Amino acid sequence: MPRHLLLGLLFVLAASTAVIAADRPNVILFIADDVSWNDYGCYGNTAARTPNIDRLAQHGLRFDEAYLTASSCSPSRSSIITGRYPHNNGKAAELHLAIDGNLPWFPTLLREAGYYTAIVGKHHMKSAPGGSHSQDKPFDLVDAGNVPGNSGGHGKWVETVKQRPKDKPFFFWFAAYDAHRDWDGDKDWNADKYGPKHRPEDVIVPPFLADEAGTRDDLASYYNEVTRFDYYIGEVVQALKDDKQLDNTLIFVLADNGRPFPRAKTRLHDSGMQTALVAHWPAGIAKVGIATKSLVSAIDLAPTILDVAGVQPAKTMQGVSFKPILGDASAQVRRYAFSEHNWHDYEAHGRSVRTDGFLYIRNNRPYQAWQGPADSVRSISHQQLLALRDSNKLSVAQADVFLAPRPAEELYQYRKDPNQLNNLAADPAFAETKSRLSKLLSQWVEETGDSVPKDLSRDSFHRETGNRTAKNEADYRGTTPGEDRGATKINAPGPR
C-alpha cells in the first residue's frame, strides 16, 4: 500500500477510535470508609449533612436494597474490584490479605479497552505474587490523595479530573478515609468548606448504643467525616459540570461497610452489610429522583460498569450486571444476596442470604460474641455499653453487642424489623421459610466452594479492651474459608 494511503487509513482509524472513546461513558466510584447506609440525608437521616449526595439521588437513582458481601474494609473492596465473593478471592477473604494473583480486576479490563484509570485515596487492595494477573496494571494513576490540611484521601480528586487525558474515557476509584477511626476530620475541619461541626445533641443514636454524652460526641465526630466526604463529591461534580462531562459520567456512591460502632461494622445485619448506593447518570438513567427496591449485590458493580462501557466481563466474575435497573427501576436482576463474616481482628465465621424481605443468618462460631472490630471496641461508645452491662442496665438491643453464645441461626423480616431485633428462627410460623433459606444458603456454600476450616484465624485483640494480644501474624492466622476447597478456581456464582 502506498505510504500516503497507509497514513490516511491510520488517521481515519485514529479519529474513529477517538470518537468511539468520547461516546463511551465515564465512570466514577465514590467509596466511603465505614459509613452505614442510613447516615445520609437521602436515606432518611435528618442530622448528618450530605447535600451533594442527596442532590445526586434527587437527580439519579437511589437503591434501597443494595448489600455488601463483607462488612470489612479490604475484603469488601476486593470483592467489588473482582466481582467475586470474599472466599472466592483467596486470602483476601480476611482483612489486610491479598487477592489471588490469578484473578483479574475490572479496572484492568477498562484500561485495556482504552479507559484512563485512577485510584485516589484509600487503596487497601493487593494482588498476591506469582499468578497470571499478578503483574496487571489496573490503574494509570495511584495516589493516596492527601494534601496539607486534609488527610481524608480526597485532596486530589478534583485535580485528577482536571489533569486527566482528554482523549480517553475515564474510570476513577475515589476512595475516602472518611469515616474510619480515629477521627481526623475534627482536626482538619474547615468551616468555610464544610460548615459548622455537627452538634452532639442533634445526632441520631441507634437503639443498640448508649444515649449518653460520650457516645453522642463520638457520633458527632463520625457525622463530620460523612459531611467531609460529601463535600468533595460536590467538588468533583462541579468539576465535571465545568468540563461538560457530567451528563456522560456514571457516578456511584457507596461504602465498604457499616459505621465503626458496636453492632454495625463486621455484622451480617443491615447495620453492617447494607450499603447506600446512589447512581447518577443523566445520559443513562431513564427515570430520576426515585428509589428502586430491586436487589443488588456489591459483586454486581464490576459487571455493571463493564457493561455500560461495552467491555465483556471476565469469566471469573460471579456478579451480574444491573444495567437494566438503570433503564427501568422495577427491573430484577437477582433474587438473592449473600454475605460473609470472616476474621476481622476476631475469630468469626457467619453467612447470610437475603431474599423477599427475609434475612437468614447462619453462625458457625456461635460461642463468640459479635462485638465489632477492635477500633470500635476501643471507642467511648463501646466502653459506655460496657458500663451499662456491668450495672445491669442494658436494653435488649444493647445486650446483643455482648451476646454469647449467639443463636446458630437467625431469621428476620428486615423490612418490618429494620434493626433486626426480633429473631424468628424458632417461630413455628416461619419454619418453612427458615428451612427454605437454610437449604438455599447450603446450596450457595457448596456451589461456590465455601468452607469452615477447623483452624480459622483466631482473635488478635482483646474482646473488651481492644488491645492487641498477638505479636505476629503467625500467632493468629489460620486457613481462610474456601482455601481448603480451591475456591479461587471456582467461578460458579451459586443461586442468583
C-alpha positions in Angstrom: 0.0 0.0 0.0 1.4 3.5 -0.9 2.7 5.4 2.1 0.2 8.3 1.8 -2.7 5.9 1.7 -1.5 4.0 4.7 -1.1 7.2 6.7 -4.5 8.3 5.6 -6.0 5.0 6.8 -4.3 5.2 10.1 -5.5 8.8 10.6 -9.1 7.7 9.9 -8.8 4.8 12.3 -7.3 7.0 15.0 -10.1 9.6 14.5 -12.8 7.0 14.6 -11.3 5.5 17.8 -11.3 8.9 19.4 -15.0 9.4 18.6 -15.9 6.0 20.0 -13.9 6.8 23.1 -15.6 10.1 23.5 -19.0 8.4 23.2 -18.3 5.8 25.9 -19.5 6.8 29.4 -17.0 7.8 32.1 -17.5 6.1 35.5 -16.6 7.3 39.0 -16.9 5.1 42.1 -17.0 7.1 45.3 -16.4 4.8 48.2 -16.8 5.9 51.8 -14.9 4.1 54.6 -17.1 2.7 57.3 -20.4 4.6 56.7 -23.8 2.9 57.3 -26.5 3.2 54.7 -28.8 5.3 56.8 -26.3 8.0 57.6 -27.1 10.1 54.6 -29.9 12.6 54.2 -31.4 10.9 51.1 -31.8 7.7 53.2 -33.7 9.5 55.9 -31.0 10.8 58.3 -32.1 14.3 59.3 -29.0 15.1 61.3 -26.0 14.2 59.1 -25.4 16.8 56.3 -25.0 15.3 52.9 -26.4 17.8 50.4 -24.3 16.8 47.5 -25.1 13.1 47.7 -28.7 14.0 48.3 -28.7 16.0 45.1 -27.2 13.1 43.2 -30.1 10.9 44.5 -32.6 13.6 43.6 -31.4 13.6 40.0 -30.4 10.0 39.9 -31.5 6.6 41.3 -31.4 5.5 44.9 -31.0 1.8 45.7 -32.8 0.7 48.8 -31.8 -2.9 48.7 -28.0 -2.9 48.0 -25.8 -5.2 50.0 -22.2 -5.8 50.5 -20.5 -9.2 50.5 -18.4 -8.4 53.6 -18.7 -5.7 56.2 -14.9 -5.5 56.5 -12.7 -3.0 54.6 -10.3 -4.9 52.4 -12.4 -8.0 51.8 -15.3 -5.8 50.8 -13.2 -3.7 48.4 -11.5 -6.8 47.0 -14.9 -8.3 46.3 -16.1 -5.2 44.5 -13.0 -5.0 42.3 -13.0 -8.7 41.3 -16.8 -9.2 41.2 -16.4 -12.3 43.4 -17.4 -13.4 46.9 -14.7 -13.0 49.5 -14.0 -16.7 49.9 -13.5 -17.0 46.2 -10.8 -14.3 46.3 -8.4 -16.5 48.3 -6.6 -15.0 51.3 -8.4 -11.7 50.7 -11.4 -13.1 52.4 -9.8 -11.8 55.6 -8.7 -8.3 56.5 -5.4 -7.0 55.0 -4.6 -10.0 52.8 -4.0 -10.3 49.1 -6.4 -11.3 46.3 -5.4 -14.4 44.5 -3.0 -13.4 41.7 -4.9 -15.4 39.0 -7.9 -13.2 39.3 -8.4 -10.1 37.1 -9.6 -6.7 38.4 -12.2 -4.9 36.4 -10.2 -1.6 36.1 -7.6 -3.6 34.2 -10.2 -4.6 31.6 -11.3 -1.0 31.3 -7.7 0.2 30.9 -7.1 -2.4 28.2 -10.2 -1.2 26.4 -8.9 2.4 26.2 -10.0 3.9 29.5 -7.8 6.1 31.6 -8.0 4.7 35.1 -7.0 6.1 38.5 -7.4 5.3 42.2 -7.1 8.2 44.5 -7.5 7.8 48.3 -7.6 4.6 50.2 -6.4 1.6 48.3 -6.3 -1.4 50.7 -6.2 -4.0 47.9 -3.3 -6.0 46.5 -2.7 -9.0 44.3 -0.7 -12.0 45.5 2.5 -12.6 43.6 3.0 -15.5 41.2 -0.4 -15.5 39.4 -1.3 -14.9 35.8 -2.7 -11.4 36.8 -0.2 -10.5 39.5 1.6 -8.1 37.2 -1.5 -6.4 35.8 -1.7 -2.6 35.9 -5.3 -1.8 36.8 -4.6 1.9 37.3 -2.7 4.5 35.3 -2.6 6.7 38.4 -2.3 5.6 42.0 -2.3 8.4 44.6 -3.1 8.4 48.4 -4.9 11.7 47.8 -3.7 13.5 50.9 -2.7 17.2 51.0 -1.8 19.6 53.8 -4.8 20.2 55.9 -6.7 17.2 54.5 -5.8 13.6 55.3 -9.1 12.2 54.2 -7.9 10.9 50.8 -9.9 13.2 48.7 -7.5 16.2 48.4 -6.6 15.3 44.8 -9.9 14.2 43.4 -10.6 17.4 41.5 -7.0 17.6 40.3 -7.3 14.1 38.9 -10.5 15.1 37.0 -8.9 18.2 35.6 -5.5 16.7 34.7 -6.7 13.5 33.0 -6.0 12.8 29.4 -8.8 14.4 27.4 -8.8 11.9 24.5 -10.0 8.9 26.6 -13.0 8.0 28.7 -12.1 7.6 32.3 -12.7 5.4 35.3 -11.9 6.8 38.8 -12.0 4.9 42.0 -12.3 7.7 44.5 -12.0 6.2 48.0 -12.1 8.4 51.1 -10.7 7.5 54.5 -13.9 9.1 55.9 -15.3 7.9 58.2 -12.6 5.5 59.6 -11.4 5.7 63.2 -9.6 7.5 64.6 -11.3 10.7 63.6 -9.1 13.2 61.9 -11.9 15.3 60.3 -12.3 17.3 63.5 -8.6 18.2 63.5 -8.6 19.1 59.8 -12.0 20.8 59.9 -12.6 23.8 57.6 -15.8 25.5 58.5 -15.7 27.7 55.3 -15.9 24.5 53.3 -17.9 22.1 55.4 -20.0 24.3 57.5 -20.3 24.1 61.3 -19.4 20.8 63.1 -22.3 18.6 64.0 -23.7 19.1 67.5 -23.8 16.1 69.8 -27.4 17.0 70.8 -28.6 16.6 67.2 -27.2 13.2 66.3 -29.4 10.1 65.9 -28.4 7.4 68.4 -29.2 3.9 67.2 -31.1 1.8 69.8 -28.1 -0.5 70.3 -25.9 2.3 71.5 -25.9 4.2 74.8 -27.7 7.6 74.6 -25.0 9.3 76.7 -22.7 12.3 76.2 -19.6 10.3 75.2 -21.5 8.3 72.5 -23.1 11.5 71.2 -19.7 13.2 70.9 -18.5 10.1 69.1 -21.3 10.1 66.6 -20.9 13.8 66.0 -17.3 13.3 65.0 -18.4 10.5 62.8 -21.0 12.7 61.1 -18.4 15.3 60.5 -16.4 12.9 58.4 -19.5 11.9 56.5 -20.1 15.5 55.7 -16.5 16.0 54.6 -16.8 13.0 52.2 -20.0 14.6 50.8 -18.2 18.0 50.3 -15.5 16.5 48.0 -18.1 14.6 46.0 -19.7 18.0 45.3 -16.4 19.5 44.2 -15.9 16.6 41.7 -19.4 17.0 40.4 -18.8 20.7 39.8 -15.5 20.0 38.0 -17.4 17.6 35.7 -20.0 20.3 35.0 -17.3 22.8 34.2 -15.8 20.3 31.8 -19.2 19.4 30.3 -18.7 15.7 31.3 -21.4 15.3 34.0 -24.1 14.1 31.6 -21.9 11.3 30.2 -20.5 10.2 33.6 -22.0 7.3 35.6 -21.4 8.1 39.3 -21.9 5.5 42.1 -21.7 6.5 45.8 -21.4 3.6 48.3 -19.4 2.4 51.3 -17.3 -0.6 52.0 -19.1 -1.4 55.3 -21.1 -0.1 58.2 -20.2 2.6 60.7 -17.3 1.7 63.1 -19.6 1.4 66.1 -20.9 -1.6 68.1 -23.4 -3.7 66.2 -22.5 -2.3 62.8 -19.1 -2.8 61.1 -18.4 -6.6 60.5 -22.0 -7.5 61.2 -24.2 -9.5 58.8 -27.2 -7.4 59.9 -28.3 -4.4 57.9 -26.4 -2.0 60.1 -23.2 -3.6 58.9 -24.0 -5.1 55.5 -26.5 -2.8 53.8 -24.9 0.0 51.8 -26.2 3.2 50.5 -26.0 3.1 46.7 -26.7 6.2 44.7 -26.4 6.2 40.9 -26.3 9.4 38.8 -26.0 9.3 35.0 -28.1 11.9 33.1 -27.4 10.2 29.8 -28.2 6.7 31.1 -30.8 6.6 33.9 -34.3 6.6 32.5 -36.3 7.9 35.4 -34.6 10.0 38.1 -35.5 11.1 41.6 -36.9 7.7 42.6 -35.8 4.7 44.7 -35.6 1.2 43.4 -36.4 -1.9 45.6 -34.5 -4.2 43.2 -32.0 -6.3 45.0 -28.3 -5.8 44.1 -25.0 -7.1 45.5 -21.7 -5.4 45.6 -20.3 -8.0 43.3 -22.7 -6.7 40.6 -20.8 -3.4 40.3 -17.9 -4.8 38.3 -20.1 -6.4 35.5 -22.4 -3.4 35.5 -19.5 -0.9 35.0 -18.0 -3.1 32.3 -21.5 -3.5 30.7 -22.1 0.3 30.4 -18.5 0.6 29.0 -19.1 -2.0 26.3 -16.5 -4.4 27.8 -17.0 -8.1 28.3 -16.8 -9.2 32.0 -14.2 -11.7 32.9 -15.4 -15.3 33.2 -14.2 -15.2 36.8 -16.9 -12.6 37.8 -19.8 -14.0 39.9 -21.9 -10.9 39.8 -24.5 -9.9 37.3 -24.9 -6.5 35.5 -27.7 -4.4 36.9 -27.6 -2.0 33.9 -31.3 -3.0 33.2 -32.3 -1.3 36.5 -30.8 2.0 35.3 -33.2 1.8 32.4 -36.2 0.5 34.4 -36.1 0.9 38.2 -38.5 -2.1 38.6 -36.3 -4.5 36.7 -35.0 -7.5 38.6 -31.5 -9.0 38.0 -31.2 -11.2 41.1 -33.4 -12.8 43.7 -30.7 -13.5 46.4 -27.9 -11.6 48.0 -25.3 -13.5 50.0 -22.8 -12.1 52.5 -19.9 -13.3 54.7 -18.5 -12.5 58.1 -14.9 -13.7 58.3 -12.0 -12.8 60.6 -11.6 -9.1 61.2 -9.5 -8.8 64.4 -11.5 -11.6 65.9 -12.4 -15.2 65.0 -15.7 -15.4 63.2 -17.5 -17.3 60.5 -21.0 -16.3 59.6 -23.0 -16.5 56.4 -26.3 -14.9 55.3 -28.8 -14.7 52.5 -31.4 -12.0 51.8 -34.5 -12.5 49.7 -38.2 -11.5 49.6 -37.8 -9.3 52.7 -36.1 -12.0 54.8 -32.6 -12.2 56.2 -31.3 -15.6 57.2 -28.0 -15.9 59.2 -26.0 -19.0 59.9 -23.3 -18.6 62.6 -20.6 -21.2 62.5 -18.9 -19.7 65.6 -21.9 -19.1 67.8 -20.0 -19.3 71.1 -18.3 -15.9 70.3 -19.9 -12.5 70.7 -20.1 -10.3 67.6 -18.9 -7.2 69.4 -17.4 -5.4 66.4 -13.8 -4.7 65.3 -11.0 -3.7 67.7 -11.2 0.1 66.9 -14.8 0.1 67.8 -14.2 -1.9 71.0 -11.6 0.8 72.0 -14.2 3.6 71.4 -16.1 5.5 74.1 -19.3 4.2 72.6 -18.3 0.6 73.4 -17.0 1.5 76.8 -20.2 3.1 77.7 -22.1 0.0 76.8 -19.7 -2.0 79.0 -20.6 0.3 81.9 -24.3 -0.3 81.3 -23.7 -4.0 81.1 -21.8 -4.1 84.4 -24.6 -2.2 86.1 -27.3 -4.5 84.5 -28.9 -1.6 82.6 -28.6 -2.8 79.0 -31.6 -2.8 76.8 -32.4 -5.8 74.6 -30.8 -4.1 71.6 -27.7 -3.1 73.5 -27.3 -6.5 75.1 -27.0 -8.1 71.6 -23.5 -6.5 71.3 -22.2 -8.8 74.1 -24.5 -11.9 73.5 -22.5 -15.1 73.8 -23.3 -17.7 72.8 -25.2 -16.3 69.9 -28.0 -18.2 68.1 -26.7 -20.6 65.5 -29.5 -19.4 63.2 -31.2 -16.0 62.9 -34.2 -15.1 60.8 -35.6 -11.6 60.3 -38.2 -9.8 58.3 -35.8 -6.9 57.7 -38.3 -4.5 56.1 -40.6 -4.8 59.1 -37.7 -5.1 61.6 -35.0 -2.7 60.3 -32.8 -3.2 63.3 -33.2 -7.0 63.3 -34.2 -7.4 66.9 -37.0 -10.0 66.6 -35.4 -13.3 65.7 -38.0 -15.6 64.1 -35.7 -18.6 63.7 -37.6 -20.5 66.5 -41.1 -19.3 65.5 -43.1 -22.2 64.0 -44.9 -19.8 61.8 -41.7 -19.2 59.9 -40.3 -22.8 60.0 -40.8 -23.3 56.2 -39.1 -20.0 55.4 -36.2 -20.8 57.6 -35.8 -24.3 56.1 -36.0 -22.9 52.6 -33.4 -20.3 53.2 -31.1 -22.7 55.0 -31.2 -25.0 52.0 -30.5 -22.1 49.7 -27.5 -21.0 51.8 -26.2 -24.6 51.8 -26.5 -24.7 48.0 -24.5 -21.5 47.7 -21.8 -22.8 50.1 -21.5 -26.0 48.0 -21.6 -24.4 44.6 -19.1 -21.6 45.4 -16.7 -23.8 47.3 -17.1 -22.1 50.7 -15.9 -24.0 53.9 -15.4 -23.7 57.6 -11.8 -24.7 58.2 -11.0 -26.1 61.6 -8.0 -23.8 62.0 -9.8 -20.5 61.3 -7.8 -17.3 62.2 -8.0 -16.6 65.9 -8.5 -13.4 68.0 -5.6 -11.0 67.7 -7.2 -8.3 70.0 -8.8 -8.4 73.4 -12.6 -8.5 73.1 -13.3 -6.0 75.9 -10.4 -3.6 75.7 -9.5 -3.8 72.0 -5.8 -4.1 72.9 -3.6 -6.2 70.7 -3.0 -9.7 72.1 -1.0 -11.3 69.2 2.5 -10.0 68.3 2.9 -11.8 64.9 0.5 -12.9 62.2 1.7 -16.5 62.8 0.2 -16.2 66.2 -3.4 -16.0 64.9 -3.6 -16.5 61.1 -5.2 -19.8 60.0 -6.8 -21.3 57.0 -9.2 -18.9 55.2 -12.7 -20.0 54.2 -12.7 -21.8 50.8 -8.9 -22.3 50.8 -9.2 -26.0 51.5 -11.6 -26.4 48.6 -9.8 -24.4 46.0 -12.5 -21.7 45.9 -10.3 -19.3 43.9 -10.7 -21.6 40.9 -14.4 -21.8 41.2 -16.4 -19.3 39.1 -19.9 -20.6 39.8 -22.0 -17.8 41.3 -24.4 -20.0 43.2 -28.1 -19.1 43.2 -28.8 -15.7 41.9 
